[in-house]
Amino acid sequence: MTTVNSATNTAAKFIAHPEVISSRLQELEREWDLERVQDLNNTLYELNGTLLGTILNKHFTQLPVSTTMRLAQEAGNNWNPPAAMFKSLGYRTKEEIEKEKNELLSAKEEVDNDYGFSVAAVA
């Protein structure tokens, strides 16, 4: 995954190699954004807590409760500790992904205009 700091340089790199712009755009379409990863993380905590509480020990039912309390605190205070962890793993916000996508589309348009044909048709 591309880091936030290099997102601006990405378009410049792809102008030099226009044949890979389309494949990078497809990668960006498949990339999971930070919110999606956090939603999955919260769902897994809640599901595991419910299942383990039902099957093994009722004390595991505290896991979904604590997850829900953390989500409520996040909504009220705009405080999100797992976001920093997921950012360090390379996940980006939807806005960061869209920014790179727009830069690549601009680069692709620039290349198409310079060469008079679509790079997508060649790739």
C-alpha positions in Angstrom: 0.0 0.0 0.0 1.1 3.5 -0.8 1.8 5.8 2.2 0.1 9.2 2.5 3.4 11.1 2.0 4.1 9.5 -1.3 0.6 9.8 -2.7 1.5 13.1 -4.4 4.6 11.6 -6.0 2.6 8.7 -7.3 1.0 10.5 -10.2 4.5 11.8 -11.3 5.9 8.3 -11.3 3.0 7.0 -13.4 3.3 9.7 -16.0 6.8 8.2 -16.7 5.1 4.8 -17.0 1.6 5.4 -18.4 1.0 1.8 -19.1 0.5 1.0 -15.4 -2.0 3.8 -14.6 -5.0 1.6 -15.3 -3.7 -1.3 -13.2 -2.9 1.1 -10.3 -6.5 2.5 -10.5 -7.8 -1.0 -10.3 -5.7 -1.6 -7.2 -7.1 1.5 -5.6 -10.7 0.3 -6.4 -9.9 -2.9 -4.4 -8.1 -1.2 -1.5 -9.8 -1.2 1.8 -10.1 2.2 3.5 -9.6 2.8 7.2 -13.3 3.0 8.0 -14.1 -0.4 6.4 -11.2 -2.1 8.3 -12.4 -0.6 11.6 -16.0 -1.7 10.9 -14.8 -5.3 10.2 -12.6 -5.1 13.4 -15.6 -4.0 15.5 -17.9 -6.6 14.0 -15.4 -9.4 14.7 -15.0 -8.3 18.3 -18.7 -8.3 18.8 -19.2 -11.6 17.0 -16.4 -13.4 18.9 -17.6 -12.1 22.2 -21.2 -13.2 21.6 -20.1 -16.7 20.4 -17.5 -17.2 23.1 -20.0 -16.0 25.7 -22.6 -18.4 24.5 -20.4 -21.4 24.1 -17.6 -21.1 26.7 -18.1 -18.5 29.4 -20.6 -15.8 30.0 -17.8 -13.3 30.9 -16.9 -13.1 27.2 -20.2 -11.3 26.6 -18.4 -8.2 28.1 -16.4 -8.0 24.8 -19.3 -6.8 22.7 -20.4 -4.4 25.5 -16.9 -2.9 25.7 -16.8 -2.6 21.9 -20.1 -0.8 21.8 -19.0 1.6 24.6 -15.8 2.4 22.7 -17.8 3.2 19.6 -20.1 5.5 21.6 -17.1 7.2 23.1 -15.5 7.6 19.6 -18.7 9.1 18.3 -19.0 11.5 21.3 -15.4 12.6 21.5 -14.1 12.0 18.0 -11.5 9.8 19.7 -10.3 6.6 17.9 -7.3 4.7 19.3 -7.4 1.8 16.7 -7.2 4.3 13.9 -3.5 5.0 14.6 -2.7 1.3 14.7 -4.4 0.7 11.4 -2.7 3.8 9.9 0.7 2.4 10.9 -0.3 -0.9 9.1 -0.7 1.1 5.9 -4.5 1.6 5.7 -5.6 5.0 4.4 -8.8 7.0 4.7 -11.3 7.1 1.9 -10.2 10.7 1.2 -6.6 9.8 0.8 -7.4 7.0 -1.6 -9.7 9.3 -3.6 -6.9 11.9 -3.8 -4.5 9.4 -5.3 -7.2 8.2 -7.7 -7.9 11.7 -8.8 -4.2 12.4 -9.3 -3.9 9.3 -11.4 -6.9 10.1 -13.5 -5.4 13.6 -14.1 -2.1 12.0 -15.1 -3.9 9.6 -17.4 -5.8 12.4 -19.0 -2.5 14.4 -19.4 -0.8 11.4 -21.1 -3.8 10.7 -23.3 -3.8 14.4 -24.5 0.0 14.3 -25.0 0.0 11.2 -27.1 -3.4 11.4 -28.7 -4.6 8.0 -27.7 -5.9 6.3 -24.6 -3.4 4.5 -22.4 -6.2 2.1 -21.4 -6.6 1.0 -25.0 -2.9 0.0 -25.1 -2.7 -1.6 -21.7 
